Amino acid sequence: MSYRVRLNVFEGPFDLLVYLIEHAQMSIYDIRISEITDQYVQYITQMQEADINVSTEFMVLAAELLEIKSKMLLPRSAPEADAEGTFEDPRTELVAKLREYKLFKELSGMLEERWEAASARLEKPQEDLARFTGEPDEYLNLDMDQFRSAFEAFLQRKKNLEEIRAHHIRTEKQRITTELRMREIRDFFRGREERSADFRDLVPRRDDRYDISVTFSSMLEMVREHRLEAEQKKLFGNITVTATDQIFED
């Protein structure tokens, strides 16, 4: 029982034959059939010596190449010529098969590239838009209350989308870093005679959880570097932050 053999980049007999032709820098319209047949048969022999079960397809093409080679070696007599005095090239059918194979191989490669490109895309799940679609004149048959309800639903959806966009779209450039916030804390104490302050005074935007988190982590880092001291007298109580003499040291 034969099966498709794949050696290196060769998926079949024509794949191997095309490789040998291109590697020898031949044109498929002018194949040096004797040379290419010897190379092909040599490759098949190497496969058999390596105990590889060569598929029937490889052997069939090898037989065709040997037949073409034999025809090319035979002397041609005048009766074999056609009405115009030209001889039929034994390679004609092989060239047609190679052209067809290369065409399908190129199309297969193009489809594979498109599949890979499509697989890298993320598609938005389809929404049920039935309530917003229909005949253009459908709403003309609604009474005023129905029309108002439909319009309010449209406005509410638009508002929801704007709220989601405002809440989630925030680029990394807009997010302040810990290093920048530490510099801002040093500048805060630089212009003050009082060395202590409430932690909340260090937060520019108290309604922004991210801003609070960055300020808190910056404070902890400065405490670790002995640039700040922090004290919280009770659980969940206010945090008093005190600048040390090292706060302005580089």
N, C-alpha and C positions, 0 to 999 in steps of 0.2 A: 504493500500500500504506500503510495507516494504522498508527500506533503510538501508544503512550500518551504524552501530552504532560505534562510537569511544569513549571509556571511558578510560581515562588516556592513557596507552600505547596499549590498545587493539583495533585493527582495525577489528577484526572479531572473529568468534567462535574458530578457531584453534589457533589464537594468544593468546586468553584467556586460552585455554586448555594447550598449551605449557608452558605458564607462571605458571600455577598451578602445572604442572608436575615438572618443574625445581625448583620451589619454595619449593616443598616437597622433592626435591633431589631424585626423582625417575628416573629410566631408562625408556625410551620409549619402550624398549623391555620387560619390566617387570612392567607394570603399575598396581598399586593397585587400580583396577577399582572401587571398592566400595567406597573407600575414595575419589578418584578424582571426581566421579560422584556426591557425596554429596556436595563437594565444588563447583562444577560447577553449580548445580541446585540452591544452596544457592546464588551464585552470580547473577544468572538470576532472582531469586526472589527479590533480592535487587534492581535490575534494574527496575523491574516492580513496586515495592513500591515507587520508586523515580519518577514515572510517565514518565519513558523513554520508548519510543516505541521500543520494542525489535524486531530486524529483524527476518525474518523467518529462516535465516541461524543458528542463535543461538538456536532456538527452535528445529530445525531438529537435530542438533548435540546432544542436550540434550536428545532427544528421542532415538538416537542411543546409547548413554551412558547408559541410563536406560535399554535398551534391552540387551546390553552386560552384564550389572550388573545382570540382571535376569538370563541370561544363565549361568553366573559364579556361581550363587547360586543354580541352579538346580543340583540334583545328576545325575551323568553320568552312563549310563548303558553300558554293554559290546557291544551290537549291534552298538553303536555309534562309536566304535573304528575302525580305518582303518586296512588295511592288516597287518601292522607292530605292531598293538596293541596299537597305540598311539591315543590320542584324539586331535581333531582340536581345537585350541585355539580361542575362540570368539573374542579375541583382535587383531588377525592377520591383518584384513583389516584396523582397526583403526591405528595400528602401521605403516602400509604402507602409509596411508594418512598423518600421522604426519611426516614421513621421507621425503615425497615429499614436504610437506609444508615448513619444515625447510630448505630444499635444495633451494627452490625458494626464501625464505626469505633471505638466505645468498647471493644468486646471486643478488637479488634486492639491498641489502645493498652495495655489491661490485660495482654495476653499479652506485649507487648514489654517492659513494665516488669518483669514476672516473669522474663523471659529475661535482662534486664540484671542483675537482682538475683542470679539463679542463677549467672551467669557470673562474678560477683565473689566467689563462694564457692570455697574450696579443699576438695576432698574427700580424705579419707584413703584411700590405696590399699587395696583389699580384700585381706584376709589369708585364707589357707587355714585354716579352722577345722574342717576335717573330723575332725581327731583329737580335738576337744573336743565334737563334736556326735554325734547319733545317738539311738537309742531310749533312754528313761529307764532301762530295765531292762537295758541292754546290759552295764554293768559288773558286774551281779550274776552274770553267767556267767563272770567272770574268776577265775583262781586268785589266790592271795595275791601271787605275784611279779609278775604282770601288773598287778594293781591298784596295788602299790607303785610300779612303774615309771611308771604313768600319773600317780600323785599326785606323784611326784618331778619329773616333767616340768612339771606345773602349778606347783609351788613354784619351780622354776628359772626359768620364764617370768615369774612374779611378781617374783622377785628381779632379773631382768634389766631389767624395766620400771622398778623402783624405782631401780636404779643409773643408768639413762639419765636419769630425771627428776632425780635428785640432781645429775648431772653437767652437764646442759644448761640446766635452769631456773634462771636467775639474772637478776634484773631489774636495770635500770640503777641503781635506788636502792641496790642492794646493792654495786655496783661503786664503789670509792673513786676519787676524782679525783686528778689530779696535784697540783692546788693544795692539797688537803687533806693529801696525803702530805708536801708540802714544809713545811707547818706542823708536822706531826708530827716531821719531821727536826729542825727548829729547836728544838722542845720537848725532843727527845732530848738535844741538846747544851747546852741551857739549864741543865739540872740536873747537868751533869758538869764536873768540873775538868779532866779530860783532853779535849783538843780533837780527838784522833784516835780512830777506831773502825773496826772491820771492817765492810765493806758488809753482811755477813750479819746484823749486829746491828741494822741499820735495817729489816730485813724482818720484819714481825710474824708472817707465816705463810710459812715457807720451803717448805712443800709445795704452795703455790698458785702456779702459773706466772704468773697474772695479777697477783698481789700483787708478785711479784718484778719483773715488767716495769714496773709502775707506780712502784715504788721506784727502779728503775734510771733510768727516764726523768726522774723527779723529781730524782735526783742530778745527771744531766747538765744539767738546766736550772739548777740551783743552781751548778754549776761555771761555766756560761756567764755567770751573774750575779756570779761571783767571790765567792759566799758559801761555796763548798766548794772543796777541792782533792782530787783523786783520783789515786792512784798504784797501778800494777800492775807489779810488778817482773819478772814472767815471764808468758808466754802461758798463759791459763787459770788463772793464779794468783789468790790472794786480792787484793781491792781494798781499799786503805787510804783511808779518807775522813777529811779533816781540815777542821775548821771554821775559817773566816777571821774577821777582825774585822767583816766586813760581814754576817755571817749573821743578826744580830738587827736589822739596819736595815730599815725599812719601804720 
